[in-house]
């Protein structure tokens, strides 16, 4: 019987970074920030919190 199950969807089964970066960039544009997707991706790969704090 399985007692615990850890599922790593992102990165194992599906790469969510492209969608996350696109939506993050769209949100930044609404607030007047212009930046590259490469910069956003670089920060997000460290952590989403780091990207949010940076901008």
mmCIF file as Biopython writes it, N, C-alpha, C and O atoms, coordinates in Angstrom:
data_model
#
loop_
_atom_site.group_PDB
_atom_site.id
_atom_site.type_symbol
_atom_site.label_atom_id
_atom_site.label_alt_id
_atom_site.label_comp_id
_atom_site.label_asym_id
_atom_site.label_entity_id
_atom_site.label_seq_id
_atom_site.pdbx_PDB_ins_code
_atom_site.Cartn_x
_atom_site.Cartn_y
_atom_site.Cartn_z
_atom_site.occupancy
_atom_site.B_iso_or_equiv
_atom_site.auth_seq_id
_atom_site.auth_asym_id
_atom_site.pdbx_PDB_model_num
ATOM 1   N N  . UNK A ? 1  ? 0.840  -1.182 0.000   1.0 0.0 1  A 1 
ATOM 2   C CA . UNK A ? 1  ? 0.000  0.000  0.000   1.0 0.0 1  A 1 
ATOM 3   C C  . UNK A ? 1  ? 0.885  1.246  0.000   1.0 0.0 1  A 1 
ATOM 4   O O  . UNK A ? 1  ? 1.872  1.312  0.734   1.0 0.0 1  A 1 
ATOM 5   N N  . UNK A ? 2  ? 0.536  2.213  -0.809  1.0 0.0 2  A 1 
ATOM 6   C CA . UNK A ? 2  ? 1.284  3.471  -0.875  1.0 0.0 2  A 1 
ATOM 7   C C  . UNK A ? 2  ? 0.846  4.381  0.265   1.0 0.0 2  A 1 
ATOM 8   O O  . UNK A ? 2  ? -0.340 4.666  0.431   1.0 0.0 2  A 1 
ATOM 9   N N  . UNK A ? 3  ? 1.822  4.832  1.046   1.0 0.0 3  A 1 
ATOM 10  C CA . UNK A ? 3  ? 1.514  5.745  2.142   1.0 0.0 3  A 1 
ATOM 11  C C  . UNK A ? 3  ? 1.797  7.191  1.762   1.0 0.0 3  A 1 
ATOM 12  O O  . UNK A ? 3  ? 1.064  8.097  2.159   1.0 0.0 3  A 1 
ATOM 13  N N  . UNK A ? 4  ? 2.855  7.404  0.997   1.0 0.0 4  A 1 
ATOM 14  C CA . UNK A ? 4  ? 3.223  8.758  0.592   1.0 0.0 4  A 1 
ATOM 15  C C  . UNK A ? 4  ? 3.541  8.767  -0.895  1.0 0.0 4  A 1 
ATOM 16  O O  . UNK A ? 4  ? 4.076  7.799  -1.436  1.0 0.0 4  A 1 
ATOM 17  N N  . UNK A ? 5  ? 3.211  9.860  -1.540  1.0 0.0 5  A 1 
ATOM 18  C CA . UNK A ? 5  ? 3.477  9.987  -2.960  1.0 0.0 5  A 1 
ATOM 19  C C  . UNK A ? 5  ? 3.937  11.413 -3.240  1.0 0.0 5  A 1 
ATOM 20  O O  . UNK A ? 5  ? 3.254  12.377 -2.892  1.0 0.0 5  A 1 
ATOM 21  N N  . UNK A ? 6  ? 5.087  11.535 -3.862  1.0 0.0 6  A 1 
ATOM 22  C CA . UNK A ? 6  ? 5.604  12.848 -4.258  1.0 0.0 6  A 1 
ATOM 23  C C  . UNK A ? 6  ? 5.558  12.896 -5.777  1.0 0.0 6  A 1 
ATOM 24  O O  . UNK A ? 6  ? 6.096  12.013 -6.446  1.0 0.0 6  A 1 
ATOM 25  N N  . UNK A ? 7  ? 4.925  13.909 -6.317  1.0 0.0 7  A 1 
ATOM 26  C CA . UNK A ? 7  ? 4.775  14.030 -7.759  1.0 0.0 7  A 1 
ATOM 27  C C  . UNK A ? 7  ? 5.472  15.292 -8.234  1.0 0.0 7  A 1 
ATOM 28  O O  . UNK A ? 7  ? 5.160  16.386 -7.763  1.0 0.0 7  A 1 
ATOM 29  N N  . UNK A ? 8  ? 6.405  15.156 -9.154  1.0 0.0 8  A 1 
ATOM 30  C CA . UNK A ? 8  ? 7.126  16.293 -9.726  1.0 0.0 8  A 1 
ATOM 31  C C  . UNK A ? 8  ? 6.643  16.484 -11.158 1.0 0.0 8  A 1 
ATOM 32  O O  . UNK A ? 8  ? 7.256  15.978 -12.098 1.0 0.0 8  A 1 
ATOM 33  N N  . UNK A ? 9  ? 5.560  17.205 -11.318 1.0 0.0 9  A 1 
ATOM 34  C CA . UNK A ? 9  ? 4.978  17.432 -12.638 1.0 0.0 9  A 1 
ATOM 35  C C  . UNK A ? 9  ? 5.860  18.348 -13.469 1.0 0.0 9  A 1 
ATOM 36  O O  . UNK A ? 9  ? 6.226  18.007 -14.594 1.0 0.0 9  A 1 
ATOM 37  N N  . UNK A ? 10 ? 6.205  19.508 -12.922 1.0 0.0 10 A 1 
ATOM 38  C CA . UNK A ? 10 ? 6.971  20.503 -13.674 1.0 0.0 10 A 1 
ATOM 39  C C  . UNK A ? 10 ? 8.416  20.060 -13.831 1.0 0.0 10 A 1 
ATOM 40  O O  . UNK A ? 10 ? 9.103  19.773 -12.851 1.0 0.0 10 A 1 
ATOM 41  N N  . UNK A ? 11 ? 8.859  20.009 -15.061 1.0 0.0 11 A 1 
ATOM 42  C CA . UNK A ? 11 ? 10.230 19.621 -15.346 1.0 0.0 11 A 1 
ATOM 43  C C  . UNK A ? 11 ? 10.368 18.146 -15.665 1.0 0.0 11 A 1 
ATOM 44  O O  . UNK A ? 11 ? 11.278 17.748 -16.392 1.0 0.0 11 A 1 
ATOM 45  N N  . UNK A ? 12 ? 9.483  17.342 -15.135 1.0 0.0 12 A 1 
ATOM 46  C CA . UNK A ? 12 ? 9.527  15.906 -15.427 1.0 0.0 12 A 1 
ATOM 47  C C  . UNK A ? 12 ? 8.576  15.542 -16.564 1.0 0.0 12 A 1 
ATOM 48  O O  . UNK A ? 12 ? 8.962  14.876 -17.524 1.0 0.0 12 A 1 
ATOM 49  N N  . UNK A ? 13 ? 7.349  15.982 -16.440 1.0 0.0 13 A 1 
ATOM 50  C CA . UNK A ? 13 ? 6.343  15.649 -17.444 1.0 0.0 13 A 1 
ATOM 51  C C  . UNK A ? 13 ? 5.998  16.826 -18.356 1.0 0.0 13 A 1 
ATOM 52  O O  . UNK A ? 13 ? 5.582  16.631 -19.499 1.0 0.0 13 A 1 
ATOM 53  N N  . UNK A ? 14 ? 6.170  18.026 -17.855 1.0 0.0 14 A 1 
ATOM 54  C CA . UNK A ? 14 ? 5.776  19.202 -18.616 1.0 0.0 14 A 1 
ATOM 55  C C  . UNK A ? 14 ? 6.665  20.376 -18.232 1.0 0.0 14 A 1 
ATOM 56  O O  . UNK A ? 14 ? 6.901  20.612 -17.047 1.0 0.0 14 A 1 
ATOM 57  N N  . UNK A ? 15 ? 7.160  21.111 -19.219 1.0 0.0 15 A 1 
ATOM 58  C CA . UNK A ? 15 ? 7.986  22.288 -18.964 1.0 0.0 15 A 1 
ATOM 59  C C  . UNK A ? 15 ? 7.081  23.517 -18.909 1.0 0.0 15 A 1 
ATOM 60  O O  . UNK A ? 15 ? 6.620  23.995 -19.946 1.0 0.0 15 A 1 
ATOM 61  N N  . UNK A ? 16 ? 6.827  24.026 -17.717 1.0 0.0 16 A 1 
ATOM 62  C CA . UNK A ? 16 ? 5.928  25.164 -17.560 1.0 0.0 16 A 1 
ATOM 63  C C  . UNK A ? 16 ? 6.623  26.511 -17.703 1.0 0.0 16 A 1 
ATOM 64  O O  . UNK A ? 16 ? 5.953  27.542 -17.741 1.0 0.0 16 A 1 
ATOM 65  N N  . UNK A ? 17 ? 7.956  26.527 -17.784 1.0 0.0 17 A 1 
ATOM 66  C CA . UNK A ? 17 ? 8.659  27.799 -17.875 1.0 0.0 17 A 1 
ATOM 67  C C  . UNK A ? 17 ? 8.200  28.686 -19.030 1.0 0.0 17 A 1 
ATOM 68  O O  . UNK A ? 17 ? 7.983  29.878 -18.808 1.0 0.0 17 A 1 
ATOM 69  N N  . UNK A ? 18 ? 8.039  28.174 -20.250 1.0 0.0 18 A 1 
ATOM 70  C CA . UNK A ? 18 ? 7.610  29.068 -21.337 1.0 0.0 18 A 1 
ATOM 71  C C  . UNK A ? 18 ? 6.287  29.786 -21.043 1.0 0.0 18 A 1 
ATOM 72  O O  . UNK A ? 18 ? 6.172  30.987 -21.287 1.0 0.0 18 A 1 
ATOM 73  N N  . UNK A ? 19 ? 5.308  29.076 -20.532 1.0 0.0 19 A 1 
ATOM 74  C CA . UNK A ? 19 ? 4.017  29.690 -20.210 1.0 0.0 19 A 1 
ATOM 75  C C  . UNK A ? 19 ? 4.146  30.658 -19.041 1.0 0.0 19 A 1 
ATOM 76  O O  . UNK A ? 19 ? 3.557  31.739 -19.062 1.0 0.0 19 A 1 
ATOM 77  N N  . UNK A ? 20 ? 4.915  30.277 -18.019 1.0 0.0 20 A 1 
ATOM 78  C CA . UNK A ? 20 ? 5.093  31.150 -16.856 1.0 0.0 20 A 1 
ATOM 79  C C  . UNK A ? 20 ? 5.786  32.447 -17.252 1.0 0.0 20 A 1 
ATOM 80  O O  . UNK A ? 20 ? 5.388  33.525 -16.810 1.0 0.0 20 A 1 
ATOM 81  N N  . UNK A ? 21 ? 6.822  32.350 -18.085 1.0 0.0 21 A 1 
ATOM 82  C CA . UNK A ? 21 ? 7.564  33.541 -18.515 1.0 0.0 21 A 1 
ATOM 83  C C  . UNK A ? 21 ? 6.663  34.459 -19.332 1.0 0.0 21 A 1 
ATOM 84  O O  . UNK A ? 21 ? 6.668  35.675 -19.140 1.0 0.0 21 A 1 
ATOM 85  N N  . UNK A ? 22 ? 5.891  33.876 -20.242 1.0 0.0 22 A 1 
ATOM 86  C CA . UNK A ? 22 ? 4.998  34.667 -21.086 1.0 0.0 22 A 1 
ATOM 87  C C  . UNK A ? 22 ? 3.975  35.431 -20.243 1.0 0.0 22 A 1 
ATOM 88  O O  . UNK A ? 22 ? 3.752  36.621 -20.465 1.0 0.0 22 A 1 
ATOM 89  N N  . UNK A ? 23 ? 3.361  34.756 -19.289 1.0 0.0 23 A 1 
ATOM 90  C CA . UNK A ? 23 ? 2.369  35.401 -18.424 1.0 0.0 23 A 1 
ATOM 91  C C  . UNK A ? 23 ? 2.998  36.425 -17.493 1.0 0.0 23 A 1 
ATOM 92  O O  . UNK A ? 23 ? 2.408  37.472 -17.227 1.0 0.0 23 A 1 
ATOM 93  N N  . UNK A ? 24 ? 4.196  36.127 -16.996 1.0 0.0 24 A 1 
ATOM 94  C CA . UNK A ? 24 ? 4.895  37.059 -16.110 1.0 0.0 24 A 1 
ATOM 95  C C  . UNK A ? 24 ? 5.238  38.329 -16.887 1.0 0.0 24 A 1 
ATOM 96  O O  . UNK A ? 24 ? 5.080  39.435 -16.370 1.0 0.0 24 A 1 
ATOM 97  N N  . UNK A ? 25 ? 5.705  38.173 -18.123 1.0 0.0 25 A 1 
ATOM 98  C CA . UNK A ? 25 ? 6.042  39.326 -18.953 1.0 0.0 25 A 1 
ATOM 99  C C  . UNK A ? 25 ? 4.797  40.167 -19.241 1.0 0.0 25 A 1 
ATOM 100 O O  . UNK A ? 25 ? 4.853  41.396 -19.216 1.0 0.0 25 A 1 
ATOM 101 N N  . UNK A ? 26 ? 3.683  39.504 -19.512 1.0 0.0 26 A 1 
ATOM 102 C CA . UNK A ? 26 ? 2.419  40.204 -19.762 1.0 0.0 26 A 1 
ATOM 103 C C  . UNK A ? 26 ? 1.991  41.015 -18.539 1.0 0.0 26 A 1 
ATOM 104 O O  . UNK A ? 26 ? 1.535  42.151 -18.667 1.0 0.0 26 A 1 
ATOM 105 N N  . UNK A ? 27 ? 2.140  40.425 -17.358 1.0 0.0 27 A 1 
ATOM 106 C CA . UNK A ? 27 ? 1.805  41.138 -16.119 1.0 0.0 27 A 1 
ATOM 107 C C  . UNK A ? 27 ? 2.716  42.345 -15.920 1.0 0.0 27 A 1 
ATOM 108 O O  . UNK A ? 27 ? 2.259  43.411 -15.507 1.0 0.0 27 A 1 
ATOM 109 N N  . UNK A ? 28 ? 4.005  42.177 -16.215 1.0 0.0 28 A 1 
ATOM 110 C CA . UNK A ? 28 ? 4.942  43.298 -16.088 1.0 0.0 28 A 1 
ATOM 111 C C  . UNK A ? 28 ? 4.594  44.417 -17.058 1.0 0.0 28 A 1 
ATOM 112 O O  . UNK A ? 28 ? 4.650  45.592 -16.693 1.0 0.0 28 A 1 
ATOM 113 N N  . UNK A ? 29 ? 4.236  44.067 -18.286 1.0 0.0 29 A 1 
ATOM 114 C CA . UNK A ? 29 ? 3.866  45.080 -19.277 1.0 0.0 29 A 1 
ATOM 115 C C  . UNK A ? 29 ? 2.653  45.886 -18.820 1.0 0.0 29 A 1 
ATOM 116 O O  . UNK A ? 29 ? 2.585  47.094 -19.049 1.0 0.0 29 A 1 
ATOM 117 N N  . UNK A ? 30 ? 1.709  45.229 -18.182 1.0 0.0 30 A 1 
ATOM 118 C CA . UNK A ? 30 ? 0.520  45.933 -17.665 1.0 0.0 30 A 1 
ATOM 119 C C  . UNK A ? 30 ? 0.896  46.954 -16.593 1.0 0.0 30 A 1 
ATOM 120 O O  . UNK A ? 30 ? 0.196  47.946 -16.390 1.0 0.0 30 A 1 
ATOM 121 N N  . UNK A ? 31 ? 2.006  46.698 -15.915 1.0 0.0 31 A 1 
ATOM 122 C CA . UNK A ? 31 ? 2.477  47.625 -14.880 1.0 0.0 31 A 1 
ATOM 123 C C  . UNK A ? 31 ? 3.523  48.612 -15.417 1.0 0.0 31 A 1 
ATOM 124 O O  . UNK A ? 31 ? 4.056  49.425 -14.662 1.0 0.0 31 A 1 
ATOM 125 N N  . UNK A ? 32 ? 3.815  48.538 -16.726 1.0 0.0 32 A 1 
ATOM 126 C CA . UNK A ? 32 ? 4.730  49.480 -17.339 1.0 0.0 32 A 1 
ATOM 127 C C  . UNK A ? 32 ? 6.182  49.048 -17.385 1.0 0.0 32 A 1 
ATOM 128 O O  . UNK A ? 32 ? 7.048  49.844 -17.746 1.0 0.0 32 A 1 
ATOM 129 N N  . UNK A ? 33 ? 6.466  47.807 -17.028 1.0 0.0 33 A 1 
ATOM 130 C CA . UNK A ? 33 ? 7.834  47.295 -17.070 1.0 0.0 33 A 1 
ATOM 131 C C  . UNK A ? 33 ? 8.089  46.572 -18.389 1.0 0.0 33 A 1 
ATOM 132 O O  . UNK A ? 33 ? 7.287  45.744 -18.821 1.0 0.0 33 A 1 
ATOM 133 N N  . UNK A ? 34 ? 9.206  46.892 -19.017 1.0 0.0 34 A 1 
ATOM 134 C CA . UNK A ? 34 ? 9.595  46.209 -20.250 1.0 0.0 34 A 1 
ATOM 135 C C  . UNK A ? 34 ? 10.897 45.472 -19.977 1.0 0.0 34 A 1 
ATOM 136 O O  . UNK A ? 34 ? 11.874 46.071 -19.527 1.0 0.0 34 A 1 
ATOM 137 N N  . UNK A ? 35 ? 10.908 44.186 -20.245 1.0 0.0 35 A 1 
ATOM 138 C CA . UNK A ? 35 ? 12.095 43.375 -20.014 1.0 0.0 35 A 1 
ATOM 139 C C  . UNK A ? 35 ? 12.090 42.197 -20.985 1.0 0.0 35 A 1 
ATOM 140 O O  . UNK A ? 35 ? 11.086 41.932 -21.645 1.0 0.0 35 A 1 
ATOM 141 N N  . UNK A ? 36 ? 13.196 41.509 -21.065 1.0 0.0 36 A 1 
ATOM 142 C CA . UNK A ? 36 ? 13.294 40.372 -21.979 1.0 0.0 36 A 1 
ATOM 143 C C  . UNK A ? 36 ? 12.823 39.088 -21.300 1.0 0.0 36 A 1 
ATOM 144 O O  . UNK A ? 36 ? 12.883 38.945 -20.079 1.0 0.0 36 A 1 
ATOM 145 N N  . UNK A ? 37 ? 12.363 38.176 -22.118 1.0 0.0 37 A 1 
ATOM 146 C CA . UNK A ? 37 ? 11.959 36.872 -21.594 1.0 0.0 37 A 1 
ATOM 147 C C  . UNK A ? 37 ? 13.165 36.122 -21.039 1.0 0.0 37 A 1 
ATOM 148 O O  . UNK A ? 37 ? 13.027 35.349 -20.091 1.0 0.0 37 A 1 
ATOM 149 N N  . UNK A ? 38 ? 14.343 36.340 -21.615 1.0 0.0 38 A 1 
ATOM 150 C CA . UNK A ? 38 ? 15.551 35.681 -21.111 1.0 0.0 38 A 1 
ATOM 151 C C  . UNK A ? 38 ? 15.876 36.128 -19.692 1.0 0.0 38 A 1 
ATOM 152 O O  . UNK A ? 38 ? 16.281 35.317 -18.859 1.0 0.0 38 A 1 
ATOM 153 N N  . UNK A ? 39 ? 15.697 37.429 -19.412 1.0 0.0 39 A 1 
ATOM 154 C CA . UNK A ? 39 ? 15.972 37.923 -18.063 1.0 0.0 39 A 1 
ATOM 155 C C  . UNK A ? 39 ? 14.977 37.332 -17.067 1.0 0.0 39 A 1 
ATOM 156 O O  . UNK A ? 39 ? 15.357 36.905 -15.977 1.0 0.0 39 A 1 
ATOM 157 N N  . UNK A ? 40 ? 13.718 37.313 -17.447 1.0 0.0 40 A 1 
ATOM 158 C CA . UNK A ? 40 ? 12.688 36.739 -16.576 1.0 0.0 40 A 1 
ATOM 159 C C  . UNK A ? 40 ? 12.989 35.266 -16.305 1.0 0.0 40 A 1 
ATOM 160 O O  . UNK A ? 40 ? 12.938 34.815 -15.161 1.0 0.0 40 A 1 
ATOM 161 N N  . UNK A ? 41 ? 13.302 34.524 -17.364 1.0 0.0 41 A 1 
ATOM 162 C CA . UNK A ? 41 ? 13.592 33.099 -17.223 1.0 0.0 41 A 1 
ATOM 163 C C  . UNK A ? 41 ? 14.780 32.859 -16.301 1.0 0.0 41 A 1 
ATOM 164 O O  . UNK A ? 41 ? 14.754 31.960 -15.461 1.0 0.0 41 A 1 
ATOM 165 N N  . UNK A ? 42 ? 15.806 33.659 -16.461 1.0 0.0 42 A 1 
ATOM 166 C CA . UNK A ? 42 ? 16.994 33.514 -15.618 1.0 0.0 42 A 1 
ATOM 167 C C  . UNK A ? 42 ? 16.648 33.672 -14.142 1.0 0.0 42 A 1 
ATOM 168 O O  . UNK A ? 42 ? 17.112 32.900 -13.303 1.0 0.0 42 A 1 
ATOM 169 N N  . UNK A ? 43 ? 15.836 34.669 -13.832 1.0 0.0 43 A 1 
ATOM 170 C CA . UNK A ? 43 ? 15.431 34.893 -12.441 1.0 0.0 43 A 1 
ATOM 171 C C  . UNK A ? 43 ? 14.501 33.788 -11.949 1.0 0.0 43 A 1 
ATOM 172 O O  . UNK A ? 43 ? 14.630 33.319 -10.819 1.0 0.0 43 A 1 
ATOM 173 N N  . UNK A ? 44 ? 13.567 33.376 -12.797 1.0 0.0 44 A 1 
ATOM 174 C CA . UNK A ? 44 ? 12.617 32.336 -12.404 1.0 0.0 44 A 1 
ATOM 175 C C  . UNK A ? 44 ? 13.289 31.001 -12.145 1.0 0.0 44 A 1 
ATOM 176 O O  . UNK A ? 44 ? 12.850 30.239 -11.283 1.0 0.0 44 A 1 
ATOM 177 N N  . UNK A ? 45 ? 14.351 30.712 -12.885 1.0 0.0 45 A 1 
ATOM 178 C CA . UNK A ? 45 ? 15.022 29.435 -12.680 1.0 0.0 45 A 1 
ATOM 179 C C  . UNK A ? 45 ? 15.677 29.375 -11.313 1.0 0.0 45 A 1 
ATOM 180 O O  . UNK A ? 45 ? 15.898 28.289 -10.776 1.0 0.0 45 A 1 
ATOM 181 N N  . UNK A ? 46 ? 15.991 30.534 -10.745 1.0 0.0 46 A 1 
ATOM 182 C CA . UNK A ? 46 ? 16.479 30.559 -9.365  1.0 0.0 46 A 1 
ATOM 183 C C  . UNK A ? 46 ? 15.282 30.344 -8.442  1.0 0.0 46 A 1 
ATOM 184 O O  . UNK A ? 46 ? 15.267 29.425 -7.623  1.0 0.0 46 A 1 
ATOM 185 N N  . UNK A ? 47 ? 14.277 31.214 -8.592  1.0 0.0 47 A 1 
ATOM 186 C CA . UNK A ? 47 ? 13.005 31.023 -7.888  1.0 0.0 47 A 1 
ATOM 187 C C  . UNK A ? 47 ? 12.010 32.064 -8.388  1.0 0.0 47 A 1 
ATOM 188 O O  . UNK A ? 47 ? 12.395 33.157 -8.802  1.0 0.0 47 A 1 
ATOM 189 N N  . UNK A ? 48 ? 10.741 31.716 -8.347  1.0 0.0 48 A 1 
ATOM 190 C CA . UNK A ? 48 ? 9.699  32.654 -8.733  1.0 0.0 48 A 1 
ATOM 191 C C  . UNK A ? 48 ? 9.701  33.860 -7.798  1.0 0.0 48 A 1 
ATOM 192 O O  . UNK A ? 48 ? 9.480  34.992 -8.230  1.0 0.0 48 A 1 
ATOM 193 N N  . UNK A ? 49 ? 9.951  33.608 -6.523  1.0 0.0 49 A 1 
ATOM 194 C CA . UNK A ? 49 ? 10.025 34.697 -5.549  1.0 0.0 49 A 1 
ATOM 195 C C  . UNK A ? 49 ? 11.115 35.694 -5.881  1.0 0.0 49 A 1 
ATOM 196 O O  . UNK A ? 49 ? 10.928 36.897 -5.694  1.0 0.0 49 A 1 
ATOM 197 N N  . UNK A ? 50 ? 12.240 35.225 -6.366  1.0 0.0 50 A 1 
ATOM 198 C CA . UNK A ? 50 ? 13.335 36.112 -6.734  1.0 0.0 50 A 1 
ATOM 199 C C  . UNK A ? 50 ? 12.918 37.008 -7.898  1.0 0.0 50 A 1 
ATOM 200 O O  . UNK A ? 50 ? 13.234 38.198 -7.905  1.0 0.0 50 A 1 
ATOM 201 N N  . UNK A ? 51 ? 12.215 36.450 -8.877  1.0 0.0 51 A 1 
ATOM 202 C CA . UNK A ? 51 ? 11.737 37.233 -10.010 1.0 0.0 51 A 1 
ATOM 203 C C  . UNK A ? 51 ? 10.759 38.298 -9.545  1.0 0.0 51 A 1 
ATOM 204 O O  . UNK A ? 51 ? 10.844 39.450 -9.973  1.0 0.0 51 A 1 
ATOM 205 N N  . UNK A ? 52 ? 9.838  37.929 -8.680  1.0 0.0 52 A 1 
ATOM 206 C CA . UNK A ? 52 ? 8.851  38.884 -8.165  1.0 0.0 52 A 1 
ATOM 207 C C  . UNK A ? 52 ? 9.552  39.990 -7.385  1.0 0.0 52 A 1 
ATOM 208 O O  . UNK A ? 52 ? 9.252  41.168 -7.578  1.0 0.0 52 A 1 
ATOM 209 N N  . UNK A ? 53 ? 10.474 39.628 -6.513  1.0 0.0 53 A 1 
ATOM 210 C CA . UNK A ? 53 ? 11.201 40.625 -5.717  1.0 0.0 53 A 1 
ATOM 211 C C  . UNK A ? 53 ? 12.030 41.555 -6.594  1.0 0.0 53 A 1 
ATOM 212 O O  . UNK A ? 53 ? 12.135 42.747 -6.303  1.0 0.0 53 A 1 
ATOM 213 N N  . UNK A ? 54 ? 12.619 41.028 -7.661  1.0 0.0 54 A 1 
ATOM 214 C CA . UNK A ? 54 ? 13.465 41.828 -8.541  1.0 0.0 54 A 1 
ATOM 215 C C  . UNK A ? 54 ? 12.663 42.942 -9.218  1.0 0.0 54 A 1 
ATOM 216 O O  . UNK A ? 54 ? 13.122 44.080 -9.316  1.0 0.0 54 A 1 
ATOM 217 N N  . UNK A ? 55 ? 11.476 42.599 -9.676  1.0 0.0 55 A 1 
ATOM 218 C CA . UNK A ? 55 ? 10.662 43.587 -10.386 1.0 0.0 55 A 1 
ATOM 219 C C  . UNK A ? 55 ? 9.766  44.359 -9.462  1.0 0.0 55 A 1 
ATOM 220 O O  . UNK A ? 55 ? 9.019  45.228 -9.911  1.0 0.0 55 A 1 
#
